[in-house]
C-alpha cells in the first residue's frame, strides 16, 4: 500500500473513530459481537451526511446486521419484550386497525400488551423516545413489520376478501366484467341483428356482399396494423442497447422495497423451482417482499411450501375459498399486504432473469410519473418439445419482442402478458387493482391503464415460461385468454364516447385494432378460409362473375394472404433484432395454428354465454426437461441485459 493510500485509510479510520464517539441512539447500544466498530462508525457517518436512512437501517441493508436480531436486541435494550410471530390475530383489540399502523393492542396470557413494529415506527424514533422516557416500552412487545401487518390482515380477512371480490364492481362498476352486457349494448346488438335479417330477406345477395366487405375491413385493419408495427420496429434500437443505462453502483439502502406476488393453485410440483428462481433475483434481501398466495382448499401446494425452509422475505398468504376462484381475485386479495413502492406479478412456472427487478427499477427512475407498468418479455423454454410448443414460442416472440416494443414507441395501449408485470404499487391501487371477474385480467388492466391517462413500457430481461405441450391443455388455456379478451371488449365499449374522451382518438383506434379487430377476425377466420377455397375453385372453373363480385373476391384473397404475410414479416423482423433462430419453416404452418386459435375463440364465445367466470387451470410441468432450453441462459438478445448480474450480497397472446 502506497503512502497516499495509507494516508487515506488513516483518515477514514479517524473519521470512523470520531463517528463512534457520538453514535446515533438507534445503534449506540450495539456491541462488537453484532457489528464491528468500523461498520458502526461508517453507518453513523453516512446517516448524518445524507439523512435519508437511519444508521441501523444502513447496517441491516448492507448485511452487517440481521433485522430480527437487531429488533430483539433493541427490545432488550429498551426493556421491551420481543416476539418473532407477532400478536395472535384473534387477540387484537382493534378490529379496524390500518395495515400501515405501527402499533396495536392485543390480549396475551399476561394481560393486554402493546405490540409495536419498530421498523414501521422508525428505529431512530423508537430509540430517541426511549431516551426521553426510559420506561415507556416496559409493557410493549416488539415484532416484525410483516408479522404485525399479517395479524391485522388476518383479523380483517373477511373485509379484504369482500373487497377483492366486489371492490372494483362497487367502486368502479364501469370497469368490472361482472356485468357481461349493458342494456345499451344489448339494444345495439339487437338492432344490428334485426337490420341484418331484414336486409337478407329483402336483398340477400347484396347483403351478403356488403357483410363480407365489412368483415374484410377487420382483416384489412389488422394487416395495416402489423405493417405499421414492422415499420416502427425497424426504427427502434435493439432492446439490449436501450437497457444499458441502468445504474451499476446503487447502495443497498437506496433500493426501494419491491413486492413480488405469485398466485398458485394446484402447483405443488412447481414450488421448489419457483422459490429457488425468486431467491436468485438480484435485489437486496432486506428490500424484497415475496407473497406466495394459495387458495385455502389447495392443501397440496400449501404443504409443499411448508416443507421448504423459506428464505428471508418469503411469506405464505392463504386466500379463503370464495367464488370466483380466479387468479386476479387471489392477487386482489393479497394486494393490501404489499408494502413495496413497486410490485411485480409472476406465475408458478415462471423463472425470471435475475436482473429483471433492477432493470425495471432503472426504467421507472428514468420515466415520468405516468409510467405505471413495465412488461418483461416472456420466453418459452420448452420450444423444442413439439410443433405446438414451437408455434407458441414463435407467437410469444412476435408479441413480446415485436408488438409490445413497437406499441411502447407509439405510446399506445399495451395488452399486458399476465405475468412479469412490474407496477408502481400506488398507481395499481388507484386503478382498482385486478378485476376478479375478467379471466384475462392482464389485457383488461393494460387498457384501463391507458384510460386513466397512464402508460405501459417494456424491459428486456426475460421470464422463462413453459408452453402447453398437449393440445387439450393448450385449448383450455387459449379459451380462457380469448374469453377474457371478449370480456375486455365488452367492458371498454360500454360507453364509447367516454372511452374516446379518456384515451384519446389515437389510443381508442389502437385499442380496437389490438383487441376488437383481432377478436372478430379470430372468429371469422375459418369462414374466410372456406370462402377463399370455394372462390378459388369457382375462378379456376372459369365461372363468369360481375365486376363487384370479382372485386370482393380479390379483397378476400388479398386479406388472407396479407394476414399471413404481415405476421411472417413481424416474426422475421423480430428474428433480425434477436438471437432467436427457430426455423422459419414453422411459419408455413400458420394456417393450421390459426384455425386452432379460432376453435378456441368459438369455445370462448360459448363459455362467455354459459359460464363467463370459469377459470380453466393450465397444468404445468408436462414437458420433459431434456426438451427445454437452458433457463439460466436466455435465448433472446435480452439473455444478458446490461447492468449488474450478481445478486446483492444482502440479499399474451396474439391472434390472427
C-alpha positions as CSV (number, residue, x, y, z in Angstrom):
1,X,0.0,0.0,0.0
2,X,1.5,3.4,-1.0
3,X,1.8,6.4,1.2
4,X,-1.2,8.1,-0.4
5,X,-3.4,5.1,0.2
6,X,-2.2,4.7,3.8
7,X,-3.0,8.4,4.4
8,X,-6.5,8.0,3.0
9,X,-7.0,4.8,5.1
10,X,-5.8,6.6,8.2
11,X,-8.2,9.5,7.6
12,X,-11.1,7.0,7.2
13,X,-10.1,5.3,10.4
14,X,-10.0,8.5,12.3
15,X,-13.4,9.5,10.9
16,X,-14.9,6.2,11.9
17,X,-13.5,6.6,15.5
18,X,-14.9,10.1,15.7
19,X,-18.3,8.8,14.5
20,X,-18.3,6.0,17.1
21,X,-17.8,8.6,19.8
22,X,-21.2,10.0,19.2
23,X,-23.3,7.2,17.7
24,X,-26.9,7.8,17.0
25,X,-29.3,6.4,19.6
26,X,-30.5,3.6,17.3
27,X,-27.1,1.9,17.3
28,X,-25.3,3.3,20.4
29,X,-26.0,0.1,22.3
30,X,-24.7,-2.3,19.7
31,X,-21.6,-4.2,20.6
32,X,-18.8,-5.9,18.6
33,X,-20.5,-9.3,18.8
34,X,-23.1,-8.0,16.4
35,X,-21.4,-5.3,14.4
36,X,-17.8,-4.2,14.1
37,X,-16.8,-0.7,15.3
38,X,-15.7,0.2,11.8
39,X,-19.1,-0.5,10.4
40,X,-20.9,1.2,13.2
41,X,-18.8,4.4,12.6
42,X,-19.4,4.2,8.8
43,X,-23.2,3.9,9.2
44,X,-23.3,6.8,11.7
45,X,-21.3,9.0,9.4
46,X,-23.4,8.1,6.3
47,X,-26.7,8.7,8.2
48,X,-25.6,12.1,9.4
49,X,-24.3,13.1,5.9
50,X,-27.3,12.0,3.9
51,X,-30.2,12.0,6.4
52,X,-32.3,9.6,4.4
53,X,-31.7,6.4,6.3
54,X,-31.1,5.8,10.0
55,X,-27.8,4.2,10.8
56,X,-29.4,0.9,11.9
57,X,-31.2,0.6,8.6
58,X,-28.0,1.1,6.7
59,X,-26.3,-1.7,8.7
60,X,-29.3,-4.0,8.0
61,X,-29.5,-3.2,4.3
62,X,-25.8,-3.8,3.8
63,X,-25.9,-7.2,5.5
64,X,-23.9,-6.3,8.6
65,X,-26.8,-6.8,10.8
66,X,-29.8,-9.2,10.8
67,X,-33.1,-7.3,11.1
68,X,-34.7,-9.8,13.6
69,X,-31.6,-9.9,15.7
70,X,-31.4,-6.1,15.8
71,X,-35.0,-5.8,16.8
72,X,-34.6,-8.3,19.5
73,X,-31.5,-6.5,20.8
74,X,-33.3,-3.2,20.6
75,X,-36.2,-4.6,22.6
76,X,-33.8,-5.9,25.3
77,X,-32.1,-2.5,25.5
78,X,-35.3,-0.6,25.9
79,X,-36.9,-3.0,28.4
80,X,-39.5,-4.3,25.9
81,X,-40.3,-7.9,25.0
82,X,-39.7,-9.4,21.6
83,X,-41.9,-11.8,19.6
84,X,-40.9,-13.4,16.3
85,X,-44.5,-14.4,15.5
86,X,-46.2,-11.1,16.4
87,X,-49.7,-11.0,18.0
88,X,-52.4,-13.5,17.5
89,X,-54.9,-12.1,15.1
90,X,-57.8,-13.2,17.2
91,X,-56.5,-11.3,20.2
92,X,-56.4,-7.8,18.6
93,X,-58.5,-5.2,20.4
94,X,-59.0,-3.1,17.3
95,X,-60.8,-4.9,14.6
96,X,-60.4,-2.0,12.1
97,X,-56.7,-1.2,12.5
98,X,-54.9,0.0,9.4
99,X,-52.3,-2.2,7.8
100,X,-49.9,0.8,7.9
101,X,-50.2,1.2,11.7
102,X,-47.0,0.8,13.8
103,X,-48.7,-0.5,17.0
104,X,-51.8,-2.4,18.1
105,X,-53.1,-3.6,21.5
106,X,-53.6,-7.3,21.9
107,X,-54.6,-9.7,24.7
108,X,-51.9,-12.1,25.9
109,X,-51.7,-14.6,28.7
110,X,-50.0,-11.8,30.7
111,X,-52.8,-9.3,30.0
112,X,-53.0,-6.5,27.5
113,X,-49.8,-5.6,25.6
114,X,-48.9,-3.1,23.0
115,X,-47.4,-4.8,20.0
116,X,-45.1,-2.4,18.2
117,X,-43.3,-2.8,14.8
118,X,-40.2,-0.7,15.3
119,X,-39.4,-0.9,11.6
120,X,-42.7,0.8,10.8
121,X,-42.4,3.3,13.6
122,X,-38.7,4.0,12.8
123,X,-35.8,2.6,14.7
124,X,-34.3,6.0,15.4
125,X,-37.6,7.5,16.6
126,X,-38.1,4.5,18.9
127,X,-34.7,4.8,20.4
128,X,-34.9,8.6,20.9
129,X,-38.3,8.3,22.5
130,X,-36.8,5.8,25.0
131,X,-34.0,8.3,25.8
132,X,-36.6,10.9,26.7
133,X,-38.8,8.4,28.6
134,X,-36.8,5.3,29.7
135,X,-39.8,3.3,30.9
136,X,-42.2,3.9,28.0
137,X,-41.7,0.5,26.5
138,X,-41.9,-1.7,29.6
139,X,-45.3,-3.1,28.7
140,X,-44.5,-3.3,25.0
141,X,-43.8,-6.3,22.7
142,X,-41.7,-5.6,19.6
143,X,-42.3,-7.6,16.5
144,X,-41.5,-7.5,12.8
145,X,-43.5,-5.2,10.5
146,X,-44.7,-8.1,8.4
147,X,-45.9,-10.2,11.4
148,X,-47.9,-7.2,12.7
149,X,-49.3,-6.4,9.2
150,X,-50.2,-10.1,8.8
151,X,-52.0,-10.2,12.1
152,X,-54.1,-7.2,11.2
153,X,-54.7,-8.6,7.8
154,X,-55.9,-11.9,9.2
155,X,-58.2,-10.1,11.7
156,X,-59.8,-8.2,8.8
157,X,-59.6,-11.1,6.3
158,X,-63.4,-11.2,5.6
159,X,-63.3,-7.4,4.8
160,X,-60.3,-7.8,2.4
161,X,-61.8,-10.8,0.7
162,X,-65.0,-8.9,0.1
163,X,-63.1,-6.0,-1.3
164,X,-61.1,-8.3,-3.6
165,X,-64.3,-9.8,-5.0
166,X,-66.6,-6.8,-5.1
167,X,-64.3,-3.7,-4.7
168,X,-63.9,-2.9,-8.4
169,X,-67.5,-3.8,-9.1
170,X,-68.7,-1.4,-6.3
171,X,-66.2,1.5,-6.7
172,X,-65.7,1.5,-10.5
173,X,-68.6,-0.6,-11.9
174,X,-67.9,0.6,-15.4
175,X,-64.6,-1.3,-15.4
176,X,-65.9,-4.5,-13.9
177,X,-66.7,-7.6,-16.1
178,X,-69.2,-8.9,-13.5
179,X,-71.9,-7.5,-15.8
180,X,-71.4,-9.0,-19.2
181,X,-73.6,-6.8,-21.4
182,X,-75.3,-3.5,-20.7
183,X,-78.7,-2.5,-21.9
184,X,-77.2,-0.2,-24.5
185,X,-75.0,-2.9,-25.8
186,X,-77.9,-5.4,-26.0
187,X,-80.0,-2.8,-27.8
188,X,-77.3,-2.1,-30.4
189,X,-76.7,-5.9,-30.9
190,X,-80.4,-6.5,-31.3
191,X,-80.7,-3.6,-33.8
192,X,-77.8,-4.9,-35.9
193,X,-79.2,-8.4,-36.0
194,X,-82.7,-7.1,-36.9
195,X,-81.4,-4.9,-39.7
196,X,-79.3,-7.8,-41.0
197,X,-82.2,-10.2,-41.0
198,X,-84.5,-7.8,-42.8
199,X,-81.7,-7.0,-45.4
200,X,-81.2,-10.7,-46.0
201,X,-84.9,-11.1,-46.7
202,X,-85.1,-8.1,-49.0
203,X,-81.8,-8.3,-50.8
204,X,-79.9,-11.4,-49.9
205,X,-77.1,-11.2,-52.5
206,X,-76.4,-7.5,-51.9
207,X,-76.5,-8.0,-48.1
208,X,-74.0,-10.9,-48.2
209,X,-71.7,-8.9,-50.4
210,X,-71.8,-5.9,-48.1
211,X,-71.5,-8.1,-45.0
212,X,-68.4,-9.8,-46.5
213,X,-66.9,-6.4,-47.3
214,X,-67.4,-5.1,-43.8
215,X,-65.9,-8.2,-42.2
216,X,-63.0,-7.9,-44.6
217,X,-62.3,-4.5,-43.2
218,X,-61.4,-6.1,-39.8
219,X,-58.8,-8.2,-41.6
220,X,-57.5,-5.3,-43.5
221,X,-57.2,-3.2,-40.3
222,X,-55.0,-5.9,-38.8
223,X,-52.9,-6.2,-41.9
224,X,-52.3,-2.4,-41.8
225,X,-51.6,-2.6,-38.0
226,X,-48.9,-5.3,-38.4
227,X,-47.4,-3.4,-41.4
228,X,-47.1,-0.3,-39.2
229,X,-45.6,-2.3,-36.3
230,X,-42.9,-3.8,-38.6
231,X,-42.1,-0.3,-39.9
232,X,-41.8,1.0,-36.3
233,X,-39.6,-1.9,-35.2
234,X,-37.1,-1.0,-38.0
235,X,-36.6,2.4,-36.3
236,X,-36.1,1.0,-32.8
237,X,-32.6,0.2,-31.4
238,X,-32.1,-3.3,-30.0
239,X,-33.5,-3.7,-26.6
240,X,-30.2,-4.5,-25.0
241,X,-28.9,-1.2,-26.2
242,X,-31.8,0.6,-24.5
243,X,-31.3,-1.3,-21.2
244,X,-27.6,-0.5,-21.0
245,X,-28.3,2.6,-18.9
246,X,-29.4,1.1,-15.6
247,X,-27.4,2.0,-12.6
248,X,-24.4,-0.2,-11.7
249,X,-23.5,1.1,-8.2
250,X,-26.6,1.6,-6.2
251,X,-26.2,1.2,-2.4
252,X,-28.4,-1.5,-0.8
253,X,-30.1,1.1,1.5
254,X,-31.1,3.2,-1.5
255,X,-33.2,0.4,-3.1
256,X,-36.9,0.7,-2.6
257,X,-38.9,-2.2,-1.2
258,X,-40.1,-4.5,-4.1
259,X,-43.2,-6.6,-3.5
260,X,-43.3,-9.9,-5.5
261,X,-46.6,-11.7,-5.9
262,X,-47.3,-15.2,-7.1
263,X,-50.8,-16.7,-7.2
264,X,-50.6,-20.5,-7.0
265,X,-53.2,-23.1,-7.4
266,X,-52.6,-26.9,-7.8
267,X,-48.9,-26.1,-8.3
268,X,-47.1,-28.3,-5.7
269,X,-44.7,-29.6,-8.3
270,X,-43.6,-26.0,-9.2
271,X,-43.0,-24.7,-5.7
272,X,-39.3,-25.7,-5.2
273,X,-38.1,-24.4,-8.6
274,X,-40.2,-21.2,-8.2
275,X,-38.8,-20.4,-4.7
276,X,-35.2,-21.0,-6.0
277,X,-35.8,-18.8,-9.0
278,X,-37.2,-15.9,-6.9
279,X,-34.4,-16.2,-4.4
280,X,-31.9,-15.7,-7.2
281,X,-33.3,-12.3,-8.1
282,X,-30.7,-9.6,-7.9
283,X,-32.2,-7.5,-5.2
284,X,-31.2,-6.8,-1.6
285,X,-32.9,-9.3,0.7
286,X,-33.9,-6.7,3.1
287,X,-35.7,-4.8,0.4
288,X,-37.8,-7.6,-1.1
289,X,-41.2,-8.9,0.0
290,X,-42.4,-12.1,-1.6
291,X,-46.0,-13.2,-1.2
292,X,-46.9,-16.8,-2.2
293,X,-50.7,-16.7,-2.5
294,X,-52.5,-20.0,-2.2
295,X,-56.2,-21.0,-2.2
296,X,-57.4,-22.3,1.2
297,X,-58.5,-25.7,-0.2
298,X,-55.2,-26.2,-2.1
299,X,-53.7,-28.3,0.6
300,X,-51.1,-30.0,-1.7
301,X,-49.5,-26.6,-2.7
302,X,-49.6,-25.3,0.9
303,X,-48.0,-28.4,2.2
304,X,-45.3,-28.3,-0.5
305,X,-44.5,-24.7,0.6
306,X,-44.5,-25.8,4.3
307,X,-41.9,-28.5,3.6
308,X,-39.4,-26.0,2.2
309,X,-37.4,-23.7,4.6
310,X,-38.5,-20.3,3.1
311,X,-35.6,-17.8,2.6
312,X,-35.8,-14.4,4.1
313,X,-38.6,-12.2,2.8
314,X,-40.9,-15.1,1.7
315,X,-44.4,-15.2,3.1
316,X,-47.3,-17.6,2.6
317,X,-50.7,-15.9,2.1
318,X,-53.8,-18.1,2.2
319,X,-56.9,-16.9,0.3
320,X,-60.2,-18.1,1.7
321,X,-62.4,-20.1,-0.5
322,X,-64.8,-18.0,-2.4
323,X,-66.1,-17.5,-6.0
324,X,-64.9,-16.6,-8.4
325,X,-61.9,-18.8,-8.0
326,X,-59.6,-16.8,-10.3
327,X,-56.0,-15.6,-10.3
328,X,-57.0,-11.9,-10.3
329,X,-59.2,-12.5,-7.2
330,X,-56.2,-14.0,-5.3
331,X,-53.9,-11.2,-6.4
332,X,-56.5,-8.6,-5.4
333,X,-56.9,-10.3,-2.0
334,X,-53.1,-10.1,-1.3
335,X,-52.5,-6.6,-2.7
336,X,-53.2,-4.8,0.6
337,X,-50.3,-6.7,2.1
338,X,-47.8,-5.3,-0.3
339,X,-45.7,-2.5,1.3
340,X,-43.4,-2.1,-1.6
341,X,-43.1,1.0,-3.8
342,X,-43.1,-1.3,-6.7
343,X,-44.7,-4.8,-7.2
344,X,-44.4,-7.5,-9.8
345,X,-46.6,-10.5,-10.6
346,X,-45.2,-13.9,-11.6
347,X,-46.8,-17.3,-12.3
348,X,-45.9,-20.5,-10.6
349,X,-43.9,-21.8,-13.6
350,X,-42.0,-18.6,-14.2
351,X,-38.2,-18.4,-14.0
352,X,-37.4,-14.7,-14.2
353,X,-34.0,-13.4,-15.2
354,X,-32.1,-12.3,-12.1
355,X,-31.6,-8.8,-13.3
356,X,-35.3,-8.1,-14.1
357,X,-36.2,-6.1,-11.0
358,X,-33.1,-4.0,-11.3
359,X,-33.8,-3.2,-14.9
360,X,-37.4,-2.3,-14.2
361,X,-36.5,-0.1,-11.3
362,X,-34.0,1.8,-13.5
363,X,-36.6,2.4,-16.2
364,X,-39.1,3.6,-13.7
365,X,-36.5,6.1,-12.4
366,X,-35.9,7.3,-16.0
367,X,-39.5,7.5,-16.8
368,X,-42.0,10.1,-15.7
369,X,-44.8,9.7,-13.2
370,X,-47.2,8.5,-15.9
371,X,-45.2,5.3,-16.4
372,X,-47.4,2.9,-14.5
373,X,-46.3,-0.6,-15.6
374,X,-43.4,-2.4,-17.4
375,X,-43.8,-5.7,-19.2
376,X,-40.9,-8.1,-19.3
377,X,-40.7,-10.4,-22.3
378,X,-42.0,-14.0,-21.8
379,X,-39.8,-16.6,-23.4
380,X,-40.8,-20.3,-24.0
381,X,-38.1,-22.6,-22.7
382,X,-39.6,-25.9,-24.0
383,X,-40.0,-24.7,-27.6
384,X,-38.2,-27.8,-28.9
385,X,-40.7,-30.2,-27.4
386,X,-43.2,-30.4,-30.4
387,X,-44.9,-28.4,-33.1
388,X,-47.4,-26.9,-30.6
389,X,-44.7,-25.5,-28.3
390,X,-42.7,-24.3,-31.3
391,X,-45.6,-22.3,-32.6
392,X,-46.4,-21.0,-29.1
393,X,-42.8,-19.8,-28.9
394,X,-42.9,-18.0,-32.2
395,X,-46.1,-16.4,-31.1
396,X,-44.5,-15.1,-27.9
397,X,-41.5,-13.7,-29.8
398,X,-43.8,-11.8,-32.1
399,X,-45.8,-10.5,-29.2
400,X,-43.2,-9.5,-26.6
401,X,-40.2,-8.6,-28.9
402,X,-42.2,-7.2,-31.7
403,X,-45.6,-5.8,-31.0
404,X,-45.1,-4.5,-27.5
405,X,-41.9,-2.6,-28.0
406,X,-43.5,-1.0,-31.1
407,X,-46.6,-0.1,-29.2
408,X,-44.5,1.4,-26.4
409,X,-42.7,3.6,-29.1
410,X,-46.1,4.7,-30.3
411,X,-47.3,5.3,-26.7
412,X,-50.3,3.1,-27.5
413,X,-52.2,0.9,-25.0
414,X,-50.4,-2.4,-24.3
415,X,-52.4,-5.5,-23.5
416,X,-50.2,-7.0,-20.7
417,X,-49.0,-10.5,-20.7
418,X,-50.4,-11.8,-17.4
419,X,-47.0,-12.3,-15.7
420,X,-43.8,-10.3,-15.2
421,X,-45.9,-7.1,-15.0
422,X,-44.0,-4.5,-12.9
423,X,-46.2,-1.8,-11.3
424,X,-46.0,1.3,-9.3
425,X,-48.0,0.0,-6.4
426,X,-49.7,3.3,-5.7
427,X,-51.0,3.6,-9.3
428,X,-52.1,-0.1,-9.3
429,X,-54.3,0.7,-6.3
430,X,-55.6,3.8,-7.8
431,X,-56.7,1.8,-10.9
432,X,-58.7,-0.5,-8.6
433,X,-56.3,-3.5,-9.0
434,X,-57.2,-6.6,-10.9
435,X,-60.8,-7.4,-12.0
436,X,-61.6,-10.8,-10.3
437,X,-64.3,-11.4,-13.0
438,X,-62.1,-10.9,-16.0
439,X,-60.3,-14.2,-16.8
440,X,-57.7,-12.3,-18.8
441,X,-57.1,-9.6,-16.2
442,X,-53.8,-8.6,-17.8
443,X,-55.2,-7.3,-21.1
444,X,-58.0,-5.5,-19.3
445,X,-55.6,-3.8,-16.9
446,X,-53.4,-2.7,-19.8
447,X,-56.4,-0.9,-21.4
448,X,-57.5,0.5,-18.0
449,X,-54.1,2.0,-17.5
450,X,-54.5,3.9,-20.8
451,X,-58.0,5.1,-19.8
452,X,-56.6,6.5,-16.6
453,X,-54.0,8.5,-18.5
454,X,-51.0,6.3,-17.6
455,X,-48.6,4.4,-19.9
456,X,-47.0,1.0,-20.1
457,X,-43.5,0.2,-21.2
458,X,-41.3,-2.8,-21.8
459,X,-37.9,-4.1,-20.5
460,X,-35.6,-6.7,-21.9
461,X,-34.7,-9.1,-19.1
462,X,-36.9,-12.1,-19.8
463,X,-39.0,-14.5,-17.8
464,X,-38.9,-18.1,-18.9
465,X,-42.2,-20.0,-19.2
466,X,-43.5,-23.4,-20.3
467,X,-45.8,-23.7,-23.3
468,X,-48.6,-26.3,-23.0
469,X,-47.2,-29.3,-24.9
470,X,-50.6,-31.1,-25.0
471,X,-53.5,-29.9,-27.3
472,X,-56.2,-30.3,-24.7
473,X,-54.2,-28.2,-22.2
474,X,-53.4,-25.6,-24.8
475,X,-57.0,-25.3,-25.9
476,X,-58.2,-24.7,-22.4
477,X,-55.6,-22.0,-21.8
478,X,-56.3,-20.3,-25.1
479,X,-60.1,-20.4,-24.5
480,X,-59.6,-18.6,-21.2
481,X,-57.4,-16.0,-22.7
482,X,-59.8,-15.3,-25.6
483,X,-62.8,-15.3,-23.3
484,X,-61.0,-12.6,-21.3
485,X,-60.4,-10.6,-24.5
486,X,-64.1,-10.8,-25.3
487,X,-64.9,-9.6,-21.8
488,X,-62.4,-6.7,-22.2
489,X,-64.0,-5.6,-25.5
490,X,-67.4,-5.6,-23.8
491,X,-66.2,-3.7,-20.8
492,X,-64.4,-0.9,-22.7
493,X,-67.1,-0.4,-25.3
494,X,-69.9,0.2,-22.8
495,X,-69.6,3.9,-23.3
496,X,-67.7,4.6,-26.5
497,X,-67.7,8.3,-26.1
498,X,-66.3,8.1,-22.6
499,X,-63.6,5.7,-23.7
500,X,-62.7,8.0,-26.6
501,X,-62.5,11.0,-24.2
502,X,-60.3,9.2,-21.6
503,X,-58.0,7.5,-24.1
504,X,-57.9,10.0,-26.9
505,X,-58.7,9.3,-30.5
506,X,-55.4,7.6,-31.5
507,X,-55.4,5.2,-28.4
508,X,-59.1,4.4,-28.9
509,X,-58.4,3.4,-32.5
510,X,-55.4,1.3,-31.4
511,X,-57.5,-0.4,-28.7
512,X,-60.0,-1.5,-31.3
513,X,-57.2,-2.6,-33.7
514,X,-55.4,-4.5,-30.9
515,X,-58.4,-6.1,-29.2
516,X,-61.7,-5.7,-31.1
517,X,-60.5,-6.4,-34.6
518,X,-58.3,-9.3,-33.5
519,X,-61.2,-10.9,-31.7
520,X,-63.6,-10.6,-34.6
521,X,-61.0,-11.7,-37.2
522,X,-60.2,-14.7,-35.0
523,X,-63.9,-15.7,-35.0
524,X,-64.4,-15.2,-38.8
525,X,-61.0,-16.7,-39.8
526,X,-62.5,-20.2,-40.6
527,X,-65.2,-18.7,-42.7
528,X,-62.6,-16.7,-44.6
529,X,-60.5,-19.8,-45.3
530,X,-63.5,-21.7,-46.5
531,X,-64.8,-18.8,-48.6
532,X,-61.4,-18.3,-50.2
533,X,-61.2,-22.0,-51.0
534,X,-64.6,-22.1,-52.8
535,X,-63.9,-18.8,-54.6
536,X,-60.6,-20.2,-55.9
537,X,-62.4,-23.3,-57.2
538,X,-65.0,-21.1,-58.8
539,X,-62.5,-18.9,-60.5
540,X,-60.5,-21.9,-61.6
541,X,-63.6,-23.3,-63.4
542,X,-63.9,-20.1,-65.3
543,X,-67.3,-19.1,-64.0
544,X,-68.1,-15.6,-65.1
545,X,-68.6,-13.1,-62.4
546,X,-69.6,-9.4,-62.4
547,X,-67.1,-6.8,-61.5
548,X,-68.3,-6.2,-58.0
549,X,-68.1,-9.9,-57.1
550,X,-64.6,-10.1,-58.6
551,X,-63.5,-7.1,-56.6
552,X,-64.7,-8.6,-53.3
553,X,-63.1,-11.9,-54.2
554,X,-59.9,-10.2,-54.8
555,X,-60.1,-8.4,-51.5
556,X,-60.7,-11.7,-49.7
557,X,-57.7,-13.2,-51.4
558,X,-55.6,-10.2,-50.5
559,X,-56.6,-10.1,-46.9
560,X,-56.0,-13.8,-46.2
561,X,-52.6,-13.7,-48.0
562,X,-51.6,-10.4,-46.4
563,X,-52.7,-11.6,-43.0
564,X,-50.2,-14.5,-43.1
565,X,-47.5,-12.4,-44.9
566,X,-47.5,-9.5,-42.4
567,X,-47.4,-11.8,-39.5
568,X,-44.5,-13.6,-41.0
569,X,-42.8,-10.3,-41.6
570,X,-43.3,-9.4,-38.0
571,X,-41.7,-12.6,-36.9
572,X,-38.8,-12.1,-39.3
573,X,-38.3,-8.6,-38.0
574,X,-38.0,-9.9,-34.5
575,X,-35.5,-12.6,-35.6
576,X,-33.3,-9.9,-37.0
577,X,-33.4,-8.0,-33.7
578,X,-32.7,-11.0,-31.5
579,X,-30.5,-14.1,-31.2
580,X,-33.6,-16.3,-31.5
581,X,-33.3,-18.6,-34.5
582,X,-36.3,-21.0,-34.5
583,X,-36.7,-22.4,-38.0
584,X,-38.7,-20.2,-40.3
585,X,-40.3,-23.3,-41.9
586,X,-42.8,-23.3,-39.0
587,X,-44.3,-20.1,-40.5
588,X,-45.7,-22.3,-43.3
589,X,-48.0,-24.0,-40.8
590,X,-49.6,-20.7,-39.6
591,X,-52.9,-21.5,-41.3
592,X,-53.3,-24.7,-39.2
593,X,-52.3,-22.9,-36.0
594,X,-54.7,-20.0,-36.6
595,X,-57.5,-22.4,-37.2
596,X,-56.8,-23.9,-33.7
597,X,-56.9,-20.4,-32.3
598,X,-60.3,-19.9,-34.0
599,X,-61.6,-23.1,-32.4
600,X,-60.6,-21.8,-29.0
601,X,-62.2,-18.5,-29.9
602,X,-65.6,-20.0,-30.6
603,X,-65.2,-22.2,-27.5
604,X,-64.5,-18.9,-25.6
605,X,-67.6,-17.3,-27.0
606,X,-69.8,-20.2,-26.0
607,X,-68.3,-20.1,-22.4
608,X,-68.9,-16.3,-22.3
609,X,-72.6,-17.0,-22.6
610,X,-72.8,-20.2,-20.5
611,X,-70.0,-19.9,-17.9
612,X,-68.2,-16.5,-18.1
613,X,-66.1,-16.7,-15.0
614,X,-64.9,-20.3,-15.3
615,X,-61.1,-20.4,-14.9
616,X,-59.7,-23.4,-16.8
617,X,-56.5,-24.2,-15.0
618,X,-53.3,-24.7,-17.1
619,X,-51.4,-27.7,-16.0
620,X,-47.6,-27.2,-15.8
621,X,-44.6,-29.5,-15.9
622,X,-45.8,-31.6,-18.7
623,X,-42.8,-31.4,-21.0
624,X,-39.7,-33.4,-20.3
625,X,-36.6,-31.5,-19.1
626,X,-34.4,-32.7,-22.0
627,X,-36.6,-30.7,-24.4
628,X,-36.2,-27.5,-22.5
629,X,-33.8,-24.7,-23.3
630,X,-31.3,-23.7,-20.5
631,X,-33.4,-21.3,-18.5
632,X,-30.3,-19.8,-16.9
633,X,-29.2,-18.5,-20.3
634,X,-31.7,-16.6,-22.4
635,X,-32.5,-17.3,-26.0
636,X,-33.1,-13.7,-26.8
637,X,-30.8,-10.7,-27.3
638,X,-32.0,-10.0,-23.8
639,X,-30.3,-13.0,-22.4
640,X,-27.6,-10.9,-20.9
641,X,-29.1,-7.5,-20.3
642,X,-26.6,-4.8,-19.5
643,X,-26.1,-4.0,-15.9
644,X,-25.0,-5.9,-12.7
645,X,-25.6,-9.6,-13.0
646,X,-24.5,-10.5,-9.4
647,X,-27.0,-10.8,-6.7
648,X,-26.6,-8.2,-3.9
649,X,-24.6,-9.5,-1.1
650,X,-27.5,-8.7,1.1
651,X,-29.7,-10.1,-0.5
652,X,-50.2,-12.7,-24.0
653,X,-51.3,-13.8,-26.7
654,X,-51.6,-12.6,-30.3
655,X,-54.3,-14.0,-32.5
656,X,-54.9,-14.0,-36.3
